[in-house]
Amino acid sequence: MRLLLASICTACLMTAACDGDSVRISSTTTDTDAKGILKVVNTLQCPEAIGVLTRKGTAHAGGATCLYSGPRGAEVSLQLITVSDQTVDAVLQRFESTLSADMPHTTAELRASADAAAAQTAADNAQVQADIAATEADTAAAAADAAGDRASVSAPGVNIQADGDRARVRLPGVRIDADGDKASVNIAGFHINADDSSQNVEMASSDESVSIQAHDNAAEIRTRAPGEATRRTYMLTDSRPADDGWRLVGYEARGPVGGPIVIATVRAKDRNSDGVFDSAKDLVTLNVGE
């Protein structure tokens, strides 16, 4: 029911609060500006300082790697990677695996949460099938009981149909289909899929797709821009520090079709990153563009 409430709040209020289930949406925006063409890079540009970062030494590996330090022991590595003999997906998966290994308890918790959600979904589906016979026997009574949860609103440009945890909302530029813990929301070309039972949220627009998995104080976030060029972000955060003190790890990766790609990996001891991630993105932008 929370997703149904949140979905209707998103569509009907956008900047208002829905206090009944502690769901608050302040704003939702999309960036429709076309991205520029990314540059082909042969050697990295590694300024002595950028944002909150300071370069450590000089460039390594013939200008293919630069190391930076940030506030409270944060570390950033800027690398130039060729992809002629491998796929971009394979390269980024290797970086993701290395980074997530720095926060093993966070990764394990999120995986366990996802597995538990999948197992619960399977159990729920089995229970639904087991209840069908009993439900059919009580159809008349169930219909009478559910009548009080039904609502229908029709007006020029507006159509809202609700039945218990199910809802179908049609407003100008807005489409919402909600069923229990799941909801699909389309707002002016921006699409959100949410599953409250597994704490997963997937959002997509013509500019970018976002995937978020969260559990307690941990979250794993991935973004990917459309098109053949590489524009991706990965971030793993936790309020509890790893053994080395990291509360945030991740990367920003960009590059033209066919590569090479520039990747800035980030490790920070503050989950808000103290501006480290933004400065790492600025390094990538300096080299290949936005």
Backbone bond lengths (Angstrom), bond angles and torsions (degrees), N, CA, C in turn:
res aa  C-N    CA-C-N  psi(-1)  N-CA   C-N-CA  omega(-1)  CA-C   N-CA-C  phi
1 M - - - 1.456 - - 1.519 110.89 -
2 R 1.342 117.14 -27.52 1.465 119.49 179.12 1.515 111.54 -63.25
3 L 1.353 117.23 -40.47 1.453 119.51 179.68 1.516 110.72 -66.57
4 L 1.339 117.20 -38.51 1.447 120.03 177.26 1.512 110.10 -60.67
5 L 1.328 117.09 -46.32 1.459 121.59 178.42 1.515 111.14 -62.15
6 A 1.332 116.49 -46.65 1.472 119.86 -179.06 1.517 110.85 -63.09
7 S 1.330 117.61 -39.99 1.454 121.08 -178.85 1.514 111.38 -63.52
8 I 1.349 116.06 -46.33 1.455 119.04 -179.94 1.515 110.45 -65.77
9 C 1.348 117.26 -37.77 1.473 120.02 176.22 1.516 110.59 -61.55
10 T 1.341 116.44 -42.77 1.462 120.67 -179.88 1.512 110.55 -58.15
11 A 1.325 116.04 -46.42 1.452 120.07 -174.88 1.514 112.28 -73.99
12 C 1.322 117.02 -42.42 1.457 120.45 -169.82 1.520 113.45 -91.03
13 L 1.335 117.95 -27.37 1.453 120.08 -173.81 1.511 112.91 -114.67
14 M 1.339 118.32 -41.25 1.459 125.82 177.96 1.526 112.52 63.36
15 T 1.316 120.24 -51.32 1.467 120.45 -178.41 1.516 112.54 -115.68
16 A 1.303 117.56 9.21 1.458 120.39 -178.83 1.506 110.20 -102.16
17 A 1.346 116.79 172.19 1.459 122.15 -177.85 1.506 109.97 -104.45
18 C 1.346 116.62 147.06 1.451 123.45 172.85 1.514 105.76 -115.57
19 D 1.309 116.86 91.53 1.446 120.91 -168.94 1.517 113.78 -77.28
20 G 1.356 117.72 -17.14 1.448 119.58 -173.58 1.510 113.71 -58.89
21 D 1.344 118.18 -36.23 1.459 121.70 -179.85 1.518 111.47 -121.43
22 S 1.324 116.83 24.95 1.469 122.99 177.92 1.517 112.18 55.28
23 V 1.314 116.60 37.77 1.457 121.32 175.16 1.511 107.85 -106.12
24 R 1.327 117.71 123.94 1.458 121.08 -178.22 1.511 109.52 -131.40
25 I 1.321 115.88 126.64 1.456 121.56 178.24 1.519 107.15 -120.63
26 S 1.327 116.60 116.09 1.461 119.23 -177.58 1.518 111.35 -86.52
27 S 1.338 117.08 -42.54 1.464 119.85 178.60 1.512 109.44 -166.55
28 T 1.310 115.55 156.64 1.460 122.33 174.56 1.507 107.57 -137.45
29 T 1.338 117.73 123.56 1.457 120.56 -178.50 1.512 110.07 -133.51
30 T 1.315 115.97 157.94 1.458 121.64 172.78 1.517 108.56 -128.95
31 D 1.298 115.34 151.90 1.456 121.93 179.81 1.515 108.06 -102.99
32 T 1.321 116.90 112.31 1.457 120.30 -176.91 1.520 112.86 -98.31
33 D 1.331 117.76 3.56 1.459 120.21 178.52 1.520 109.92 -69.57
34 A 1.316 116.08 135.25 1.462 120.45 179.48 1.521 109.90 -68.03
35 K 1.323 115.92 139.79 1.454 120.13 177.55 1.518 109.69 -77.43
36 G 1.339 115.71 150.62 1.447 119.93 178.35 1.515 111.76 -77.55
37 I 1.316 116.05 172.15 1.460 121.97 177.90 1.524 108.70 -78.84
38 L 1.320 117.04 128.64 1.458 121.37 -179.22 1.529 110.24 -78.12
39 K 1.329 115.54 144.80 1.460 121.90 -175.05 1.527 111.72 -85.20
40 V 1.318 115.48 150.83 1.458 121.56 170.78 1.528 107.66 -84.63
41 V 1.319 116.57 124.44 1.465 121.80 -173.58 1.523 109.94 -113.08
42 N 1.311 116.80 133.65 1.460 121.51 175.50 1.530 112.17 -105.24
43 T 1.335 116.28 -30.06 1.466 122.18 178.67 1.517 108.39 -141.07
44 L 1.307 116.07 139.27 1.458 120.59 -178.01 1.527 112.20 -72.17
45 Q 1.329 114.70 144.58 1.460 120.75 166.50 1.532 107.03 -92.57
46 C 1.333 115.24 122.38 1.467 120.19 -176.04 1.521 109.62 -128.64
47 P 1.336 116.92 85.40 1.467 118.81 179.48 1.526 111.32 -63.13
48 E 1.308 115.26 157.16 1.466 119.72 -179.17 1.526 111.41 -62.95
49 A 1.330 115.83 -33.96 1.469 120.02 178.41 1.519 108.76 -147.75
50 I 1.326 115.53 146.40 1.462 121.36 175.02 1.533 107.54 -153.59
51 G 1.310 116.22 124.69 1.456 119.53 -176.86 1.522 111.08 58.49
52 V 1.334 115.89 -125.70 1.469 120.60 -179.83 1.529 111.85 -94.02
53 L 1.333 117.50 6.54 1.462 121.45 -175.34 1.523 112.14 -100.95
54 T 1.331 115.20 146.02 1.462 122.21 175.55 1.520 108.69 -127.32
55 R 1.334 115.59 130.67 1.468 119.34 -177.74 1.523 111.34 -68.18
56 K 1.327 114.96 141.81 1.463 121.96 176.37 1.523 108.38 -103.38
57 G 1.308 117.32 108.82 1.456 120.85 179.50 1.513 111.73 71.36
58 T 1.328 115.74 -150.55 1.457 121.81 -179.28 1.522 109.31 -111.99
59 A 1.327 115.10 177.23 1.462 119.95 179.52 1.527 110.28 -65.23
60 H 1.331 116.25 148.13 1.453 122.55 -179.47 1.532 110.30 -114.01
61 A 1.317 114.99 166.61 1.471 122.53 175.44 1.516 111.61 52.69
62 G 1.342 115.37 47.42 1.460 119.38 176.07 1.507 114.18 64.97
63 G 1.316 116.60 33.47 1.458 120.48 178.81 1.511 113.70 86.62
64 A 1.334 118.27 15.80 1.466 121.68 -177.94 1.524 112.79 -100.27
65 T 1.325 118.02 -7.99 1.462 120.89 -179.08 1.529 110.39 -145.50
66 C 1.334 116.26 134.54 1.463 121.80 174.30 1.523 108.54 -134.36
67 L 1.321 116.30 140.40 1.455 121.45 -178.38 1.521 110.08 -112.06
68 Y 1.328 115.91 141.01 1.463 121.87 -179.29 1.532 109.40 -133.32
69 S 1.326 114.59 153.17 1.464 121.23 173.46 1.522 108.38 -117.45
70 G 1.344 114.95 154.07 1.451 120.13 -179.27 1.508 111.25 -136.39
71 P 1.322 117.64 -170.51 1.470 121.68 -178.06 1.527 111.91 -58.94
72 R 1.325 115.44 143.51 1.462 123.07 174.39 1.528 112.90 54.07
73 G 1.320 116.08 39.36 1.454 120.51 173.98 1.519 115.31 79.65
74 A 1.309 118.07 14.03 1.468 120.60 177.82 1.525 110.47 -64.02
75 E 1.320 115.87 149.32 1.457 121.86 -178.73 1.521 110.35 -129.51
76 V 1.325 115.41 137.30 1.462 121.88 176.01 1.519 108.59 -132.07
77 S 1.324 115.52 132.37 1.468 121.44 175.58 1.517 108.49 -118.81
78 L 1.319 116.71 123.39 1.458 122.50 178.22 1.524 108.10 -103.03
79 Q 1.337 116.51 124.48 1.467 119.94 -175.16 1.521 111.29 -132.68
80 L 1.314 114.82 146.22 1.458 122.95 175.35 1.527 107.45 -107.22
81 I 1.339 116.80 118.42 1.465 121.76 -172.77 1.523 110.09 -120.70
82 T 1.317 116.66 124.83 1.465 120.77 172.70 1.525 109.29 -81.25
83 V 1.325 116.38 148.61 1.465 120.14 -176.60 1.524 111.80 -126.06
84 S 1.318 116.77 20.12 1.466 119.81 -176.14 1.519 112.65 -64.41
85 D 1.346 117.29 -32.87 1.457 120.32 -176.58 1.528 112.44 -108.36
86 Q 1.341 117.09 14.51 1.460 121.02 179.66 1.523 109.18 -157.33
87 T 1.307 116.22 162.12 1.451 119.50 179.27 1.524 110.45 -85.93
88 V 1.324 115.59 155.23 1.457 120.18 176.26 1.527 110.20 -60.58
89 D 1.337 116.79 -40.12 1.465 119.90 179.24 1.530 111.42 -58.62
90 A 1.329 116.14 -41.89 1.468 119.63 -179.94 1.525 111.09 -66.00
91 V 1.322 116.86 -40.61 1.465 120.94 178.92 1.525 110.83 -62.40
92 L 1.322 116.34 -48.95 1.458 120.14 -176.39 1.524 111.79 -70.66
93 Q 1.334 117.34 -31.65 1.460 119.08 175.74 1.522 110.80 -64.43
94 R 1.328 116.81 -36.45 1.462 120.45 177.79 1.529 110.56 -65.52
95 F 1.322 116.83 -42.77 1.465 120.09 177.57 1.525 110.41 -64.12
96 E 1.325 116.42 -43.05 1.465 120.21 -179.61 1.525 111.22 -61.90
97 S 1.323 116.40 -42.06 1.472 119.95 179.82 1.519 111.21 -63.67
98 T 1.336 116.42 -40.93 1.470 120.49 179.05 1.516 111.31 -64.33
99 L 1.334 116.43 -44.12 1.456 120.28 -178.65 1.527 111.80 -68.04
100 S 1.326 117.44 -44.82 1.466 120.01 -178.41 1.524 111.54 -65.04
101 A 1.352 116.77 -26.77 1.465 119.89 177.01 1.525 111.94 -66.95
102 D 1.345 117.57 -18.92 1.458 120.86 176.74 1.522 112.38 -75.66
103 M 1.339 116.69 -15.90 1.466 121.52 178.01 1.531 108.43 -130.09
104 P 1.337 116.92 64.56 1.473 120.54 -171.48 1.518 113.91 -62.50
105 H 1.348 117.73 -36.72 1.469 118.63 -178.20 1.526 111.01 -67.78
106 T 1.341 116.19 -34.22 1.464 119.80 177.97 1.517 110.71 -67.89
107 T 1.336 115.76 -46.56 1.461 120.05 179.08 1.520 111.26 -60.28
108 A 1.339 116.48 -43.73 1.464 120.26 -179.05 1.523 110.78 -64.24
109 E 1.330 117.18 -40.34 1.464 120.39 -179.30 1.526 111.20 -64.79
110 L 1.331 116.58 -43.40 1.459 119.63 -179.55 1.521 111.40 -67.10
111 R 1.342 116.47 -38.95 1.466 119.15 177.79 1.519 110.64 -65.31
112 A 1.333 116.41 -42.20 1.465 119.98 179.10 1.523 110.69 -63.68
113 S 1.326 116.61 -39.01 1.457 120.35 177.98 1.521 111.16 -63.11
114 A 1.344 115.70 -43.11 1.464 119.58 178.90 1.519 111.56 -64.86
115 D 1.342 116.71 -41.68 1.467 120.47 178.91 1.521 111.04 -64.71
116 A 1.335 115.97 -41.22 1.463 119.58 179.44 1.523 111.04 -64.84
117 A 1.331 116.21 -39.18 1.460 119.84 178.55 1.519 110.98 -64.85
118 A 1.345 116.09 -40.88 1.469 119.74 178.63 1.521 110.95 -64.66
119 A 1.349 115.89 -41.32 1.459 119.50 178.80 1.525 110.94 -65.69
120 Q 1.339 116.41 -38.75 1.458 120.18 178.90 1.521 111.19 -65.99
121 T 1.343 115.83 -39.06 1.457 119.77 177.58 1.517 111.29 -62.30
122 A 1.338 116.08 -43.48 1.468 119.68 178.10 1.523 110.90 -63.17
123 A 1.336 116.65 -41.32 1.462 120.26 178.85 1.524 111.04 -65.51
124 D 1.331 116.05 -39.90 1.458 119.69 178.49 1.520 111.41 -63.46
125 N 1.345 115.71 -41.88 1.468 119.37 178.67 1.522 111.15 -62.47
126 A 1.335 115.86 -40.93 1.458 119.81 178.64 1.525 110.74 -64.37
127 Q 1.336 115.74 -39.89 1.457 119.51 179.13 1.523 111.55 -65.56
128 V 1.327 115.56 -37.66 1.464 119.53 177.83 1.524 110.60 -59.96
129 Q 1.335 115.35 -46.49 1.462 118.98 179.24 1.527 111.02 -62.43
130 A 1.332 116.52 -38.91 1.461 120.18 -179.42 1.520 112.07 -67.44
131 D 1.329 116.72 -28.10 1.462 120.81 -177.13 1.525 113.52 -87.90
132 I 1.334 117.23 -8.50 1.459 119.29 -174.05 1.525 111.50 -59.42
133 A 1.325 116.65 -45.50 1.459 119.39 -177.74 1.519 111.54 -60.92
134 A 1.340 116.41 -45.15 1.458 119.41 179.80 1.522 111.35 -66.30
135 T 1.341 116.16 -36.58 1.460 120.10 179.57 1.519 111.19 -64.74
136 E 1.329 116.42 -42.05 1.460 120.31 179.57 1.526 110.89 -62.03
137 A 1.332 116.35 -36.06 1.466 119.41 -179.62 1.516 111.27 -67.71
138 D 1.326 117.50 -27.59 1.469 121.46 -177.24 1.522 112.70 -108.49
139 T 1.336 117.46 25.71 1.458 121.05 -173.96 1.518 112.68 -56.88
140 A 1.297 116.37 -46.57 1.454 119.67 -176.68 1.524 111.20 -62.17
141 A 1.342 116.42 -46.24 1.459 119.67 -179.39 1.521 111.60 -66.55
142 A 1.338 116.43 -40.43 1.466 120.20 -179.86 1.512 111.04 -63.70
143 A 1.334 116.67 -39.73 1.466 120.26 179.27 1.512 110.75 -63.18
144 A 1.331 116.02 -39.30 1.457 119.50 179.12 1.524 111.24 -66.86
145 D 1.340 115.89 -41.03 1.467 119.93 -179.92 1.523 111.78 -66.45
146 A 1.343 115.78 -35.66 1.470 119.78 -175.90 1.508 112.36 -79.04
147 A 1.331 117.23 -15.11 1.461 119.90 -174.66 1.524 111.64 -57.81
148 G 1.342 116.74 -35.64 1.454 119.65 -178.77 1.503 113.80 -69.49
149 D 1.382 119.23 -16.19 1.461 122.85 -179.28 1.517 112.12 -95.90
150 R 1.322 117.37 5.06 1.454 120.08 -177.17 1.520 110.74 -95.16
151 A 1.325 114.78 146.37 1.462 120.04 177.54 1.509 108.92 -148.54
152 S 1.324 114.99 146.52 1.456 120.55 179.15 1.512 108.54 -142.14
153 V 1.341 115.64 126.01 1.458 121.15 179.04 1.518 108.28 -129.74
154 S 1.324 116.18 125.27 1.459 121.16 178.78 1.518 109.33 -133.00
155 A 1.327 115.34 132.47 1.457 122.08 177.58 1.521 106.37 -156.57
156 P 1.329 118.42 168.79 1.465 119.21 179.20 1.526 112.51 -53.95
157 G 1.323 117.10 115.60 1.456 122.22 -180.00 1.506 114.89 80.37
158 V 1.346 117.55 0.84 1.456 121.30 -176.84 1.522 109.85 -128.27
159 N 1.337 115.43 130.90 1.454 120.25 174.10 1.518 108.65 -145.39
160 I 1.335 116.76 117.50 1.462 121.96 179.73 1.518 108.38 -127.57
161 Q 1.327 115.74 123.31 1.452 122.32 176.87 1.521 108.16 -124.09
162 A 1.321 118.21 121.88 1.460 122.39 -179.23 1.514 109.87 -129.17
163 D 1.327 115.68 138.22 1.460 122.21 177.77 1.521 107.45 -143.97
164 G 1.333 116.54 97.70 1.455 119.64 -176.86 1.520 110.99 63.57
165 D 1.347 117.76 -124.03 1.459 122.79 -179.98 1.526 112.16 -87.17
166 R 1.296 117.80 3.70 1.459 121.08 179.04 1.528 110.13 -103.51
167 A 1.312 115.78 140.90 1.466 119.05 179.62 1.514 110.17 -151.20
168 R 1.304 114.30 147.19 1.466 122.06 174.94 1.526 106.43 -131.70
169 V 1.332 116.25 115.63 1.460 121.81 -175.38 1.521 109.04 -120.88
170 R 1.337 115.63 128.94 1.456 121.04 176.53 1.525 108.22 -129.40
171 L 1.331 115.80 115.25 1.449 123.50 176.09 1.523 107.76 -129.12
172 P 1.310 118.84 164.36 1.465 119.28 178.55 1.533 111.70 -55.20
173 G 1.320 117.59 116.24 1.453 122.36 -179.87 1.502 115.10 78.45
174 V 1.339 117.98 5.17 1.463 121.73 -175.00 1.521 110.10 -131.99
175 R 1.347 115.59 133.70 1.460 122.29 172.65 1.524 108.14 -133.21
176 I 1.321 116.85 128.01 1.462 121.28 177.76 1.521 108.85 -131.57
177 D 1.330 115.62 130.88 1.454 122.20 172.00 1.522 106.85 -128.35
178 A 1.327 116.51 116.28 1.460 121.16 -177.71 1.518 109.77 -123.99
179 D 1.329 115.14 141.73 1.462 121.11 178.44 1.522 108.14 -146.24
180 G 1.343 116.38 100.49 1.458 120.25 -179.75 1.511 111.91 63.08
181 D 1.347 116.97 -120.12 1.457 122.32 -176.82 1.523 113.40 -84.56
182 K 1.328 117.55 -0.65 1.457 120.61 -175.45 1.523 110.60 -115.68
183 A 1.321 114.87 145.73 1.460 119.28 179.48 1.518 110.09 -148.85
184 S 1.318 115.14 144.93 1.456 122.71 174.05 1.510 107.55 -123.70
185 V 1.345 116.73 123.21 1.460 122.09 -175.43 1.518 109.30 -125.27
186 N 1.328 116.63 128.00 1.462 122.36 174.18 1.520 107.83 -120.73
187 I 1.329 116.44 120.50 1.456 121.96 179.82 1.514 108.78 -130.55
188 A 1.306 116.31 105.98 1.474 122.35 176.01 1.521 112.18 49.11
189 G 1.337 117.06 47.05 1.456 121.08 177.30 1.503 114.80 88.55
190 F 1.324 117.09 -6.29 1.465 121.27 177.64 1.520 108.01 -98.56
191 H 1.333 117.47 127.16 1.461 121.71 -173.48 1.521 110.85 -117.98
192 I 1.345 116.15 135.08 1.460 122.45 178.45 1.513 108.82 -128.90
193 N 1.347 116.31 127.81 1.458 122.44 169.52 1.518 107.49 -111.45
194 A 1.317 117.16 127.45 1.472 120.45 -179.08 1.513 109.77 -130.67
195 D 1.345 115.09 142.70 1.458 122.01 177.41 1.523 106.83 -133.95
196 D 1.329 116.53 100.56 1.466 121.15 -174.83 1.518 111.67 -67.27
197 S 1.346 117.52 -27.70 1.462 119.71 -177.27 1.519 111.68 -68.97
198 S 1.343 118.05 -29.70 1.459 120.56 -179.07 1.519 112.78 -108.15
199 Q 1.347 117.49 1.52 1.458 123.39 179.98 1.520 111.51 58.18
200 N 1.321 116.25 34.62 1.454 121.75 176.46 1.520 109.95 -108.17
201 V 1.322 116.48 141.53 1.454 121.97 175.37 1.517 107.91 -133.69
202 E 1.329 116.43 129.80 1.455 120.92 175.43 1.517 108.11 -123.55
203 M 1.326 115.79 128.44 1.450 121.25 -179.76 1.509 109.08 -126.33
204 A 1.321 116.29 145.36 1.454 119.52 179.44 1.514 109.75 -149.08
205 S 1.326 115.20 146.47 1.449 121.53 171.68 1.517 106.06 -142.83
206 S 1.328 115.96 -175.44 1.455 118.62 178.22 1.517 111.46 -68.60
207 D 1.333 117.67 -12.46 1.457 121.61 -176.40 1.523 113.33 -101.07
208 E 1.334 118.10 -32.99 1.453 118.54 -171.91 1.521 110.90 -165.85
209 S 1.330 116.14 147.18 1.458 121.00 172.02 1.524 108.24 -110.75
210 V 1.326 115.76 145.33 1.460 122.31 -177.56 1.516 108.84 -132.05
211 S 1.332 116.22 133.17 1.457 121.61 175.71 1.524 108.31 -125.31
212 I 1.333 116.54 127.75 1.458 121.65 -177.66 1.521 109.64 -129.17
213 Q 1.321 116.16 129.64 1.457 121.40 169.81 1.520 107.06 -120.79
214 A 1.332 116.73 126.69 1.457 120.59 -176.60 1.513 110.24 -133.15
215 H 1.324 115.01 146.88 1.465 121.39 175.38 1.516 107.89 -152.78
216 D 1.338 116.14 123.95 1.457 121.42 -176.06 1.526 110.08 51.61
217 N 1.325 117.83 -117.48 1.467 120.65 -176.31 1.521 113.36 -102.36
218 A 1.334 117.00 14.03 1.466 121.25 -178.47 1.521 110.33 -113.76
219 A 1.323 116.10 150.59 1.461 120.56 178.67 1.517 110.09 -151.58
220 E 1.327 115.11 146.72 1.461 122.71 174.55 1.521 106.99 -125.40
221 I 1.324 115.91 124.77 1.462 121.60 -171.99 1.524 109.53 -126.84
222 R 1.328 115.28 134.59 1.464 121.26 175.61 1.519 108.92 -131.32
223 T 1.324 116.87 135.86 1.457 120.75 172.97 1.523 108.44 -127.17
224 R 1.332 114.65 149.75 1.468 119.59 -178.60 1.521 108.48 -150.84
225 A 1.323 116.12 124.24 1.452 120.99 178.14 1.524 109.25 -84.22
226 P 1.325 118.11 148.28 1.464 120.19 179.02 1.518 111.71 -70.81
227 G 1.312 116.25 169.11 1.458 121.08 179.31 1.518 112.38 101.82
228 E 1.308 116.26 171.31 1.464 121.63 -176.62 1.520 112.91 -80.84
229 A 1.316 117.30 -26.05 1.468 119.82 177.51 1.529 108.82 -68.87
230 T 1.336 115.20 158.65 1.467 121.04 -179.08 1.516 110.05 -93.19
231 R 1.343 115.87 121.11 1.462 122.59 172.55 1.516 106.58 -143.71
232 R 1.330 116.46 95.59 1.458 119.74 -174.91 1.534 111.32 -136.93
233 T 1.323 113.72 151.86 1.463 121.69 176.06 1.520 108.79 -132.97
234 Y 1.319 116.31 138.72 1.467 121.75 173.44 1.515 107.75 -130.56
235 M 1.357 116.20 137.81 1.466 119.95 179.93 1.527 109.58 -147.66
236 L 1.318 115.52 133.23 1.459 123.12 175.53 1.523 107.29 -123.23
237 T 1.337 117.61 122.89 1.463 120.39 -176.68 1.525 110.70 -130.99
238 D 1.331 114.64 155.10 1.455 120.78 177.86 1.525 107.98 -158.07
239 S 1.333 116.76 140.57 1.462 119.22 177.36 1.517 111.78 -72.26
240 R 1.345 116.43 -21.31 1.466 120.85 178.44 1.526 109.39 -94.39
241 P 1.309 119.15 131.59 1.459 120.54 -176.56 1.526 112.35 -73.76
242 A 1.325 115.67 150.67 1.458 121.33 170.92 1.522 108.60 -75.94
243 D 1.319 116.75 178.21 1.464 120.45 -177.96 1.526 112.01 -58.06
244 D 1.328 117.01 -34.25 1.462 120.75 179.20 1.522 112.43 -88.81
245 G 1.331 117.05 5.18 1.457 120.73 177.02 1.515 115.37 92.27
246 W 1.339 117.58 -2.60 1.468 119.88 -177.18 1.527 110.97 -71.85
247 R 1.322 114.82 133.55 1.462 121.23 172.45 1.527 111.55 -114.72
248 L 1.319 115.91 -9.79 1.466 120.93 178.66 1.519 109.32 -147.89
249 V 1.325 116.03 130.46 1.463 121.78 170.75 1.526 107.17 -135.22
250 G 1.328 116.00 156.55 1.456 118.31 178.63 1.507 111.44 170.42
251 Y 1.331 114.94 -174.36 1.466 119.51 177.87 1.523 110.54 -147.37
252 E 1.318 114.78 157.99 1.458 124.49 167.48 1.519 106.08 -120.89
253 A 1.335 116.97 125.13 1.465 121.58 -176.12 1.515 109.99 -129.93
254 R 1.334 115.61 131.74 1.463 120.78 176.42 1.516 110.00 -146.37
255 G 1.319 115.56 150.33 1.451 120.26 176.59 1.514 110.93 179.07
256 P 1.339 116.91 155.90 1.462 120.68 179.65 1.522 111.73 -72.14
257 V 1.319 116.10 169.69 1.460 121.05 176.76 1.527 109.27 -57.63
258 G 1.315 117.39 129.80 1.457 121.39 -179.21 1.509 114.00 86.01
259 G 1.354 117.05 -6.70 1.454 120.83 177.52 1.520 112.61 80.32
260 P 1.346 114.76 -170.95 1.471 125.97 -5.95 1.523 111.39 -69.89
261 I 1.336 115.93 167.32 1.458 120.01 178.73 1.532 109.19 -113.76
262 V 1.306 114.69 148.27 1.463 121.78 176.62 1.525 107.57 -105.15
263 I 1.336 116.34 127.42 1.455 122.08 -176.81 1.519 109.25 -125.40
264 A 1.318 115.88 125.38 1.466 121.65 172.74 1.522 108.14 -107.12
265 T 1.320 116.89 113.83 1.461 120.38 176.55 1.527 109.16 -94.87
266 V 1.321 115.78 142.17 1.460 121.90 -172.97 1.527 109.75 -126.08
267 R 1.313 115.41 136.83 1.463 122.44 170.49 1.528 106.80 -134.28
268 A 1.346 116.26 122.99 1.458 120.19 -176.20 1.521 110.12 -136.30
269 K 1.324 116.35 152.00 1.454 121.54 -179.40 1.520 112.52 -97.70
270 D 1.315 116.28 5.05 1.459 122.99 173.18 1.514 106.75 -122.96
271 R 1.328 117.84 126.34 1.462 119.67 -176.54 1.518 111.99 -65.35
272 N 1.331 118.30 -17.60 1.459 121.86 174.13 1.532 110.98 -87.40
273 S 1.312 116.65 -4.06 1.471 127.70 171.91 1.518 115.20 69.55
274 D 1.351 118.86 -1.70 1.468 120.24 177.81 1.524 112.71 54.57
275 G 1.326 117.77 30.15 1.463 120.87 -178.62 1.513 113.96 82.24
276 V 1.336 117.55 1.28 1.463 121.05 -177.07 1.528 111.06 -65.16
277 F 1.325 117.09 -44.44 1.461 119.32 -177.51 1.529 110.92 -65.19
278 D 1.322 116.76 -40.60 1.466 119.47 177.95 1.521 111.10 -62.58
279 S 1.321 117.27 -40.61 1.458 120.55 179.20 1.524 110.62 -67.43
280 A 1.338 117.34 -35.87 1.466 120.92 176.63 1.526 110.38 -64.03
281 K 1.338 116.49 -40.33 1.466 119.72 176.01 1.523 111.44 -63.11
282 D 1.348 116.19 -37.64 1.464 119.73 177.57 1.525 111.26 -62.69
283 L 1.337 116.69 -36.01 1.464 119.64 176.79 1.527 111.23 -63.19
284 V 1.318 115.57 -43.51 1.467 119.78 179.34 1.533 110.01 -64.40
285 T 1.327 116.47 -43.76 1.462 120.33 179.18 1.519 110.89 -61.20
286 L 1.328 117.67 -41.68 1.452 121.51 178.49 1.524 111.84 -56.13
287 N 1.323 116.02 -36.84 1.465 120.58 -175.23 1.522 114.22 -84.92
288 V 1.341 117.68 -44.56 1.474 118.64 -172.51 1.523 113.73 -120.07
289 G 1.332 118.14 -10.12 1.441 120.11 -176.57 1.505 112.19 100.07
290 E 1.309 115.88 -179.11 1.454 120.93 -174.51 1.522 112.07 -98.52
